[in-house]
Amino acid sequence: METPLREPTFLILTALAGEPLHGYGLIAEVDRLSEGRIALRPGTLYGALDRLTDAGLVTIDHEETVDGRLRRYYRLSGQGTTLLAAETDRMRRNVEAAAARLRTRPAPAPRLARLAQHSPRLTGGMA
């Protein structure tokens, strides 16, 4: 069994599933996909792209020079597509299992409901 992808990696692969993107385009697309929760810095992104390229999940699509600077575009490889599909399926199964449990969960007893209003431990406020 493979280790689940970390969210930034999952989002990078997801961004590249649409079309080849360059670094700034990837940063913007990951920000959009995560609704602003994941803000990749260039150093983090390029380190991740190097690892994903070495692993065969991402390939360089093409390069162009813009304003005297090299702009490299990346795309998802076949292996990356397969991994992204498997990870998406794994996550979907987990969400479906959680949703099913939440639908069948009995309502809290009145006393517990009152306690939950006043206790951060019962409402998830503290670990």
Beta strands, then each sheet from edge to edge (+ up, - down):
strand 1: 21-22
strand 2: 58-66
strand 3: 69-76
sheet 1: 1+ 3- 2+
end
